[in-house]
Amino acid sequence: MKLGKRPAAPQPTDLQLAVYRTSAPLPKTPRVFGHSALVKQPWQMLGNDQYGDCVWAGAAHETMLWNAERGKTVVFDATHVLGDYSKVTGFNPHDPNSDQGTDVHQALNYRRRTGVADQTAVRHKLGAYVALTPGSWTQLLSACYVFSAVGIGIQFPESAMAQFNAGKPWTPVAGSQIEGGHYVPVVGRPTSSYVDVVTWGKVQRMSASFYEKYCDEAYAILSTEMLDAGKTLEGFDLGQLQADLAAIPKG
């Protein structure tokens, strides 16, 4: 398995969830929520078993979930996912030295302007993204409940790979060395103590303590496809949020 998230680089133009205000408070987060079971097709590796395109595989997985919530099936393949990785970073599958991973901000801005391509070359754009306080479990749960998926960056410890291979949840292990940066979407809360993320073609459980220890960036992401739907499955009206987020710089 490969990683591929470059170091977190916060931007002064990032809209922060911590200071974001609307006319109504965020809803109370249930103990269990999420719609990943609506995704009926395999999540797939999307090249991330061979290359450091985790940021782009995560983007595809987020898009699959949002569309499944709208009753639509969107399928990605490694060719198109790696194609977007190449467009933004200069990655060349024939040159190992070009496989240097992705800055998450660069990917988010590309997803807003251009969109990621599915296996039919149809592009799927973002409407906006809002930065969360890294490691804040409360913010993560609220944002995931409202936005359905939250893209997070983690400093990935060696122990987490062993846990993934053994089918165990990600929990901190004292003294485990950091192997690099990794990007995954958080897609739900199966129990009060864990959230589910999608990585390397599977749903992986992650503990609150792991998130608090290893997260170095996190973004609540709003897709244009969700905006077109008007409401989420939880019934949240997206109109006011769309209007407020329209003021975010697109650069």
Buried (B, 14 or more C-beta within 10 A) or exposed (E): BBBBBBEBEEEEEBBEBEEBEEEEEBEEBEEEBBBBEBBEEEBBBBBBBEBBBBBBBBBBBBBBBBBBBBEEEBBBBBEBBBBBBBEBBEBEBEEEEBBEBBBBBBBBBBBBEBBBBBBEEEEBBBBBBBBBBBBBBEBBBBBBBBBBBBBBBBBBBEBBBEBBEEEEBBBBEEEBEEBBBBBBBBBBBBEEEBBBBBBBBBBBBBBBEBBBBBBBBBBBBBBBBBBEBEEBEEEBEBEEBBEBBEEBEEE
